[in-house]
Amino acid sequence: MTYTYRTKGVCSMQIQFDLEAGIVKNVQFMGGCSGNTQGVAKLAEGREAKELVALLEGIKCGFKSTSCPDQLAQAIKEAL
């Protein structure tokens, strides 16, 4: 199933991904720092959703209280 998440507090505006049997696939960030978001998306590909939440949740970007990786964790938690 494809999920769309509107981000909060980061440069990217939205995250889309598929969740199939607990596995995250096809992660796409709309906006944000292109190299970083592409890297996070590739690293997330094929991993278990719960593993990604544990790895990414709580990461901050500079002085912000969140980051694009943290927002992906929030999106996955919401999807689960």
Secondary structure, DSSP 8 states (H G I E B T S, - for coil): -EEEEE-SSSSEEEEEEEEETTEEEEEEEEES-HHHHHHHHHHHTT-BHHHHHHHHTT---TTSS--HHHHHHHHHHHH-
